[in-house]
Amino acid sequence: MKILKTIFAFALAAGIAGFVNIASAQEAPDALIKRISTDVLDTAKADKDIQAGNKKKVLSLVEEKILPYIDFGRMTSLAAGPAWRDATPEQQAQLTKEFRTLLVYTYSGVISSVKDQKITFSPLRGDAGATDGVEVRSQVVQPRGDTVRLNYRMEKVDSGWKIYDISILGAWLVETYKGNFESEIAKGGMAGLIKTLADKNKTLANGAS
């Protein structure tokens, strides 16, 4: 589980940060991620505070450089499944907010684990003109030579490409959370799920302070 969290954090840090200008929207999704990956990896490896696990600095990095480029609305609706359609607009907004916060703490806690990993990419497959469901495939090479398959599902919106799901060794992030969400909804409805996430986030916030 620890290695999965580490790789997911690596995915977010290496694959998303730095979508900073209009020109980025003109790049192919795999070319964009490849370019940004090299830049972010070099930055993470050289930053002593991040390597030392400085929580405030890592949280700031995630908030400012990564999260604006994830489609949390779509990610949350997919994870919630059919219950999303039955939720009120207020519940949808609350669930998206809590899910976003949960991912902030989850991935911020392990970004300092990015040290000597390297990443390679496979050729982009499918329709070159596709704007949704585009899958970018990569492999993360660990210091001891172990290789982990890491894929992204992406969509193109007016502001450029965004990621709405990540796969590690064939396990998609949305599906992983979907099972947990369904369990909580079965026990306490949408309100129960929101409360569970909010309580978890409070605990994580206390640990990050």
Secondary structure, DSSP 8 states (H G I E B T S, - for coil): -HHHHHHHHHHHHHHTTT--SGGGGGS-HHHHHHHHHHHHHHHHHH-HHHHTT-HHHHHHHIIIIIGGGB-HHHHHHHHHTTHHHHS-HHHHHHHHHHHHHHHHHHHHTTGGG-SS-EEEE----S-TT--EEEEEEEEEE-TTS-EEEEEEEEEEETTEEEEEEEEETTEEHHHHHHHHHHHHHHHHHHHHHHHHHHHHHHHHHHHH-
